[in-house]
Amino acid sequence: LLLLLPLLLVPLALLARRRRGRRTAPLSLLVVAGSGGHTTEILRLLSCLSESYSPRHYIFADSDKMSEAKIRSFEQKRAETFPNSKFTLHRIPRSREVRQSWTSSVVTTLYSLLYSLPLTNKLKPDLILCNGPGTCVPVCISALLLGLLGIKKSIIVYVESICRVETLSLSGKILYYFSDYFIVQWPSLKEKYPKSVYLGRIV
């Protein structure tokens, strides 16, 4: 099943770039990492992708030291196979803390959006890959705004976490309506959310 993910992402990402003769240019990938299991899952997905996805731009919350360490370790090992591998790390304010009230989370998300918009405009990724951390919401909204303004159209691929069996995460409930491709890992979610793509367990 892990082999299916690159097969799905490649044709999607190719839509984001014009062909230059017979040679396909590298695809800029923006990855939104989250604390704990989110980062572990997203790095498992990235391990299936070829060197065509370069550079890889990682965005995570400024207080998330664990994700930064995991990403650096992952990229160090990846460089052993792909020596020309390129990546960058970027931090934005956390949009929502655990157990934070809904009212105050609206304010912090807007604050995070103010940081995300110029950063996303600077990076201009072809493809955005995320799997549920709250940080992905302002990042994806920024990408949508840039697309609406005609600055850059980025394809958003959302992969719901394996731990979500019956219901979507809050981020999933929001981005279900805005992502280009929404992937779930349980058939029960596919039944409830028909727009989603069910590939079985991929992490």
C-alpha positions in Angstrom: 0.0 0.0 0.0 2.9 2.3 0.6 3.8 2.0 -3.1 0.4 3.4 -4.0 1.1 6.8 -2.5 3.9 7.9 -4.9 1.7 6.6 -7.8 -1.1 8.9 -6.5 1.1 11.9 -5.7 3.2 12.0 -8.9 0.4 12.7 -11.4 -1.2 15.2 -9.0 2.0 17.1 -8.5 2.8 17.1 -12.2 -0.3 19.2 -12.7 1.3 22.0 -10.8 4.2 22.5 -13.2 4.4 23.1 -16.9 6.3 20.6 -19.0 9.7 21.8 -20.2 10.2 19.7 -23.3 10.5 16.0 -22.3 12.2 16.7 -19.1 10.2 17.1 -15.9 11.5 19.6 -13.4 11.8 18.7 -9.7 8.6 19.2 -7.7 8.8 21.5 -4.7 7.1 19.8 -1.7 5.9 21.6 1.4 5.4 19.2 4.4 3.5 20.3 7.5 4.8 18.4 10.6 3.2 18.1 13.9 4.1 17.1 17.4 4.2 13.4 18.4 2.7 10.8 16.1 1.9 13.3 13.3 5.5 13.8 12.4 6.3 10.1 12.7 3.5 9.3 10.2 4.4 12.0 7.7 8.1 10.9 7.7 7.0 7.4 6.9 5.1 8.7 3.9 8.1 10.7 2.8 10.3 7.7 2.9 8.3 6.3 -0.1 8.9 9.3 -2.3 11.6 9.6 -4.9 14.3 12.3 -5.2 12.0 14.2 -7.7 10.3 15.8 -4.7 13.0 18.4 -4.0 13.4 20.7 -2.3 11.3 19.6 0.7 10.2 22.5 2.9 9.1 21.6 6.4 6.9 23.8 8.5 6.2 23.1 12.1 5.2 25.0 15.3 7.9 27.2 16.8 7.6 25.3 20.1 7.9 21.9 18.5 11.5 20.8 19.2 10.8 17.1 18.8 9.6 17.4 15.2 12.7 19.4 14.3 15.0 16.6 15.7 13.1 13.9 13.9 13.2 15.7 10.6 16.9 16.4 10.8 17.5 12.7 11.6 15.3 11.6 8.7 17.0 13.9 6.2 20.5 12.9 7.3 19.6 9.3 6.6 18.0 10.2 3.3 21.1 12.0 2.2 23.0 8.7 2.3 20.8 7.5 -0.5 20.2 10.8 -2.3 23.3 13.0 -1.7 21.8 15.9 -3.6 18.8 16.0 -1.4 17.7 19.5 -0.3 15.4 20.6 2.5 14.6 23.6 4.5 13.1 24.1 8.0 10.6 26.8 8.9 8.7 27.7 12.1 5.4 29.5 12.6 3.4 30.2 15.8 1.4 27.3 17.0 -2.2 27.8 15.9 -3.8 25.8 18.8 -2.5 24.3 22.0 -3.8 21.2 23.5 -7.0 21.9 25.5 -7.0 25.5 24.3 -10.5 27.1 24.2 -12.2 27.4 20.8 -12.6 31.2 21.2 -8.9 31.9 21.8 -7.8 29.3 19.2 -9.5 31.5 16.5 -7.2 34.4 17.5 -4.1 32.2 17.6 -4.9 30.6 14.3 -5.3 34.0 12.7 -2.0 35.0 14.2 -0.4 31.9 12.7 -2.0 32.7 9.4 -0.2 36.1 9.3 3.1 34.2 9.5 2.1 31.5 7.1 0.9 33.7 4.2 4.3 35.4 3.4 6.2 32.2 4.0 4.0 30.2 1.7 4.3 32.9 -0.9 8.0 32.8 -0.6 8.3 29.0 -0.9 5.5 28.6 -3.6 5.3 24.8 -3.4 3.9 22.7 -6.1 2.5 20.2 -3.6 1.5 20.4 0.1 1.4 17.2 2.1 -0.1 17.2 5.6 -1.7 14.8 8.0 -3.6 16.6 10.7 -1.6 18.9 13.0 -3.3 22.2 13.7 -0.4 24.0 12.1 -1.5 22.7 8.7 -4.8 24.7 8.7 -3.2 28.2 8.4 -0.6 26.9 6.0 -3.3 25.4 3.7 -5.5 28.5 3.9 -2.5 30.6 2.9 -2.0 28.3 -0.1 -5.6 28.6 -1.1 -5.5 32.4 -0.9 -2.4 32.5 -3.1 -4.3 30.3 -5.6 -7.3 32.5 -5.6 -5.1 35.5 -6.2 -3.5 33.8 -9.2 -0.1 33.9 -7.6 0.5 30.2 -7.2 -1.7 27.1 -7.3 -0.5 24.4 -4.9 -2.1 21.0 -4.8 -3.1 20.1 -1.3 -3.0 16.4 -0.3 -4.3 15.6 3.2 -3.7 12.2 4.7 -5.9 11.6 7.8 -4.0 10.0 10.7 -4.2 6.2 11.2 -5.6 6.8 14.7 -8.8 8.3 13.2 -11.1 5.4 12.7 -14.7 6.7 13.1 -14.4 10.5 13.0 -12.1 13.0 11.4 -9.7 15.3 13.3 -10.6 18.9 13.6 -8.1 19.8 10.9 -9.5 17.0 8.7 -13.1 18.4 9.2 -11.9 21.8 8.0 -9.6 20.7 5.1 -12.0 18.0 3.8 -13.7 20.8 1.9 -10.6 22.6 0.6 -8.0 19.9 -0.1 -7.6 18.6 -3.6 -7.2 15.0 -2.4 -8.3 13.8 1.0 -6.9 10.3 1.9 -8.3 8.2 4.8 -7.0 4.9 6.1 -10.2 3.3 7.3 -13.2 2.2 5.2 -15.6 3.6 7.9 -14.4 7.1 7.1 -14.7 6.6 3.4 -18.4 5.7 4.0 -19.0 8.9 6.0 -17.0 11.1 3.7 -17.5 10.1 0.1 -15.0 12.7 -1.3 -12.2 10.9 0.5 -9.8 8.4 -1.1 -9.4 5.1 0.8 -6.0 3.4 0.3 -6.0 1.2 3.3 -3.2 1.6 5.9 -0.3 3.6 4.3 1.7 4.4 7.5 
